[in-house]
Amino acid sequence: MSAAASLPMMNAGENWSSHGGGSDESGYSTLAQINGSNVGALGLAWYVDLPGQSTLEATPLAINGVLYFTGTNASVYAIDGSSGRQIWRFDPETWKYDPAKMHYIFGANRGVAYAHGRIFTAALDGRLFALDAKTSNLLWSVRTVDRTSFQTITGAPRAFDGMVIVGNGGADYGSRGYVTAYDQKTGRERWRFYTVPGTEAQNRGHPSLEQAAATWRGEYWKTGTGGDVWDSIAFDQILNRIYLGTGNPGPWNPKVRSPGGGANLYTDCIVALDAGTGKLLWYYQQVPRDEWDYDATQTMILADLVIGGEKRQVLMQAPKDGFFYVLDRRDGRLISGVKIGRVTWAKRIDLATGLPMVNPDDRYENRSAVTVWPSMVGAHSWQPMSFSPKTGLTYIPYMQLGERFSVAKPTIPGAVNYGVWVSEVAESKGDGHGALLAWDPVHQRAAWKVPLKTMWNGGILATAGNLVFQGAGDGYFSAYDASTGRRLWRFNAGLGIIAAPMTFRAGGKQYVSVLVGYGGGAASSSGFMNVGWTYGQPRRLLTFAVGGEAALPRTVASDSTATLPPIPVLDGETPEVASGRAIYSASCGLCHGLNLVSTGGPAPDLRASRIPDSPHAFWQLLHGGALLPGGMPRFDSFTRKQMMDLRAYIRAGAQAALERGRSQSPAGSAARAGSARAIGTGLIRANSETPHRP
Ligand code: HEC
């Protein structure tokens, strides 16, 4: 008997019918036409340019030869899988409908769901849409979050058993998490499950909420709760269950949100619900009273594993906290939980109780400042991991970095604050880098590991051709031998990749597709994700086949520099600059990058913008919302003084970069002809080659 078995009816084959391939969320396809013997001849079959797009995180679905995926701000594309011809496009136009929501998150979106001729997609503003898969005609839409809440949607909905389910994000702002299941035909609500308690009145009569409320203190419904289901949801066809991966509690500082203690259920949990009723069956909490932003929202894979000679129905997850968990999915009992890399917040997981042995010295609740591994970005984030029943291995886009949490306001400018100040730390070997990690969930050890220069990389596809595909932050899309990790093929995509690839068959031929659009959380990193890609570099969908002969046009190589216009001299750190820095950190850095360094993500580098030069133009842009359709929110509550302070900060930052550029380049050549090239804070210089055919 092999050590692992997939759940056959749940796997992807000709079609890639849900976010994780099949409903087992394994990111595994039974297609084997492309395999170790011919992958070397893989070439670009076709590509499409996606103008106006920035961050691309979706895994496309393939239904009868048509690819369906979301771009930035949840615009949906339907594209013919064998030719690349666009069939239709749907834009939910959040910027018209609810532009206020655009303040909370950049326009990342991870894709659509499909069932019975309908495409389901969720917009940033919280609306869920059902579209006719053939025509894109709107069948129905519902609002799934309050207009006044902090909640937004970036995750893909999942279709199951006549229903479609969707969660939302916003835990960092303390919003109350929930998921809602709607009827696929009518959009009528079937059930809703709150992942955290509300007020006493809201909890009354709901055993799961009353049980959870006992783990919160103070007026938590006012100070914040969290637990938002912003990414992973899995449907178990065999046990008829829905599993949720819940997010962190918010605000992060537990003294602020639940003063005096409490595990804060059901945050950082895997929660099992009855699929028909939405009633709680079991939960497993990974990080009681989390204070480090360790979501449990990462890929949850359903499989059968033979452990100790016994076949177990398991759920596997490698969440942000750095452990790999295997749960018995019948009852939520922990089978194993071990570290996959550098982890300091807990020593180990006690198998008898399922509880982590938390290192008390790593709680800033007890000390004013601590440094822990993994960072708030996680040892693994939303980038899908995969599982091959053939090798019995899971494949994880692993990251290593530390984080300093400090309750006192730090001297480091630009630190993020969700009730505590944070900044990234790279002091141990491997920090700031990623890896493709093949992890054996039965023997609880790494089978092999491919170190990657970049930290922020793509999700992973595994196939029955015994191959593993992953794109990396440096722009290379690679195929590896699933058993050994030997690289068999690679392609220079000309831009960093963070999305997961997928595979499908059309006209008897197997294809592999991947979205190329660096961005996402890169903007909130102070430099470890800055590979030098810039806003505005072409975003694309690439599709490969054996013998493919298409070629990408040349694109500008990444070089970690920003071209800056000349600016008048300012006086460094004035009170205006300091005030502008605080406004920038709170309102702009999420998209334009920490400390004014845009890291190839959702928005352009403001040091290179001419708009702040003119107070009038800057005011018009912030107040009038001239660039709303492009994803730039409106800031109509700003005063003129705030606007002028912001402007001072942006110009001081540009000036500092120009000076650095001059001092670092030979003979002042950087300041030629009134314009200069300034070196950003990127630590890694990515590929300076231009794209080529393999
Ligand atoms: C939710 C993401 C987001 C946030 C938050 C955000 N921006 Fe933007 N911003 C964008 C995007 C996207 C663009 C590009 C829009 C386009 O070109 O159509 C942009 C463009 C701009 C531009 C024009 C740059 C140029 O020269 O083309 C300026 C100036 C700007 N933003 C300033 C700000 C300031 C100041 C803040 C904070 C008060 C801010 N932005 C917050 C997303 C954001």
Residues whose N, C-alpha, C, O or C-beta is under 5 A from the ligand:
A	BS01	HEC	M102 H103 I105 F106 S587 C588 C591 P602 A603 P604 S609 R610 I611 L627 G630 G631 M632 P633 F635
